[in-house]
């Protein structure tokens, strides 16, 4: 299930909930169901990714990251298919419960839009590496991650908690989390460039090693700049910008990206995941308090 990636799925949710709490009382049942839905969708995406790679013939021996059970034969593709179905169903059930808890009903235009958005999220999780033309194999994963892990999670969480449209400035915060989420995908793709070359064309492969490293740097620096502007717009005093405490994590990460290759890059992935979660948490606290 790649549990070490789960904090990434919660980063945008945490920030969106904190921003919503500044203007509205929170419905804690809705918050709980929102967190569960995000976790289930992340696990669904991870399982689908493993299944898709297995079905498309990726060579496990060439993989640079940690070994997963399907590679060692402990889990079969049929068992993995069942897990995919289970977590797709769990995502749908908790997602519908979340909509009901937020709006008090499943009937209405707003509810229908969120049901459609949830369906799109499930399809996006499945189609990343599954199907005849998986978009993850064509270098489109970065766009999907930016949209669903950034814009949808932050703005969607805010709307679910308040049932009102978020201010335009929140797009800066959502884009900041989106960029960091794309950076997590990109460092994964930099690590796996050799094994990916036979089965897919990721952005990292299109850019080459040096270009992918520059891209990683731009994503992280851009995320920091957008969050700084967002906090300025919301008149957060410099002393309140406690998200700066996470800067050493991102600096160490970028140093590792520029000096390591292949398997040596694997520790940089969970480092960035936890850095992103803390960055979102502290940014939300700064605005709220």
Buried (B, 14 or more C-beta within 10 A) or exposed (E): BBEEBBBBBBBBBBBBBBBBBEEEEEBEEBBBBBBBBBBBBBBBBBBBBBBBBBBBEBEBEEBBBEEBEBBEEEBEEEEBBEBBEBBBEBBBBBBBBBBBBBBEEEEEEBBEEBBEBBEBBBEBBBBBBBBEEBBBBEBBBBEBBBBBBBBBBBBBBBBBBBBEEBEEBBBBBBBBBBBBBBBBBBBBBBBBBEBBEEBBBBBBBEBEEEEBBEBBBEBBEBBBEBBBBBBEBBEBEEEBBBBBEBEEBBEBBBEBBEEBEBEEBBEBBBBBBBBBBBBBBBBBBBBBE
